[in-house]
Amino acid sequence: MRLNEVSYSDAQPVDGYGAGFFRIGGQVHQGAVLTSAAGTASWGGMRDAEPLLALAGEIDVLFIGTGPEIAHIPTDLRNALEQAGLGVEAMNSPAACRTYNVLLSEGRRIALAVLPV
């Protein structure tokens, strides 16, 4: 078996997560987080659409982690994101982190907005 080291572009992978935090690119972030090639910042949650909409044209798919359980995102948020041309995939936060890392390693244009577990 041949093992290759995964290299990432400008975006940083999710290294870990736990109760109330995410470790992204070696840095610990408390609470909800938005990360993409543009960087990592705190996110205000489902009512904070502005930083997500700012990613239009920069990414193709936004993964939204809904916390420990899968849940629907608010319809108005989904509609606004889709009207801006963003693909939206909602899943629980652990699955969103794993999916983000896999597609990030493939060089995809993606972002991750996650609520803590």
C-alpha positions in Angstrom: 0.0 0.0 0.0 1.3 3.5 -0.9 0.5 6.4 1.5 0.6 10.0 0.3 0.6 13.0 2.5 -2.4 15.1 2.0 -1.7 18.7 1.1 -4.3 21.5 1.3 -4.5 24.7 -0.7 -5.1 28.0 1.1 -7.9 26.5 3.3 -7.2 24.7 6.5 -8.6 21.3 7.4 -10.6 20.6 10.6 -8.2 18.8 12.8 -10.7 18.1 15.6 -13.7 19.2 17.5 -15.4 18.7 20.8 -17.9 20.2 23.2 -18.1 23.8 22.0 -14.9 24.0 19.9 -13.3 23.2 16.6 -9.6 22.9 15.9 -8.9 24.2 12.4 -5.4 24.3 10.9 -4.0 23.8 14.4 -5.9 26.7 16.0 -8.8 26.3 18.5 -12.0 28.2 17.8 -14.8 28.4 20.3 -18.5 28.3 19.2 -19.8 28.4 15.7 -17.2 28.7 12.9 -17.0 29.6 9.2 -13.9 28.4 7.3 -12.9 28.6 3.7 -9.9 29.5 1.6 -10.5 33.1 2.7 -9.8 32.1 6.4 -11.5 31.0 9.5 -13.8 33.2 11.7 -16.5 33.0 14.2 -20.0 32.6 12.7 -23.2 33.9 14.2 -25.2 30.8 13.4 -28.2 30.3 11.1 -29.3 33.9 11.4 -25.9 35.2 10.2 -26.3 34.9 6.4 -24.1 37.8 5.4 -20.7 36.1 5.7 -22.1 33.0 3.9 -23.5 35.1 1.0 -20.1 36.9 0.7 -18.7 33.5 -0.5 -20.8 33.5 -3.6 -18.5 33.2 -6.7 -15.6 32.0 -4.5 -17.0 28.5 -3.7 -19.3 26.0 -5.3 -20.6 24.2 -2.2 -21.2 25.3 1.4 -21.4 22.6 4.0 -23.5 23.6 7.0 -23.0 21.6 10.2 -26.2 21.7 12.3 -24.7 20.6 15.6 -24.7 17.1 17.1 -27.9 16.1 15.2 -28.9 16.6 11.6 -31.6 19.3 11.2 -33.1 21.4 8.5 -31.6 24.9 8.0 -34.1 27.8 7.9 -35.9 27.9 4.6 -35.1 31.6 4.1 -31.4 31.0 4.6 -31.4 28.1 2.2 -33.3 30.1 -0.4 -30.9 33.1 -0.1 -27.9 30.9 -0.4 -29.2 29.1 -3.4 -30.3 32.3 -5.1 -26.7 33.5 -4.7 -25.6 30.5 -6.6 -24.2 28.5 -3.7 -24.8 24.8 -3.4 -25.9 24.0 0.2 -25.5 20.7 2.0 -26.7 20.4 5.6 -25.7 17.6 7.9 -24.7 17.1 11.5 -21.4 18.9 12.4 -19.2 15.8 12.7 -20.3 14.6 9.2 -19.9 18.1 7.8 -16.3 18.3 9.1 -15.3 14.9 7.6 -16.9 15.7 4.3 -15.3 19.1 4.2 -11.8 17.6 4.8 -12.2 15.0 2.1 -13.3 17.5 -0.6 -10.7 20.0 0.6 -8.0 17.5 0.0 -9.3 17.1 -3.5 -8.9 20.8 -4.2 -12.6 21.6 -4.4 -14.0 25.1 -3.9 -15.9 24.6 -0.7 -16.6 26.2 2.7 -17.8 25.0 6.1 -20.1 26.7 8.5 -20.6 24.6 11.6 -22.5 24.8 14.9 -20.7 23.2 17.9 -21.4 19.7 19.0 
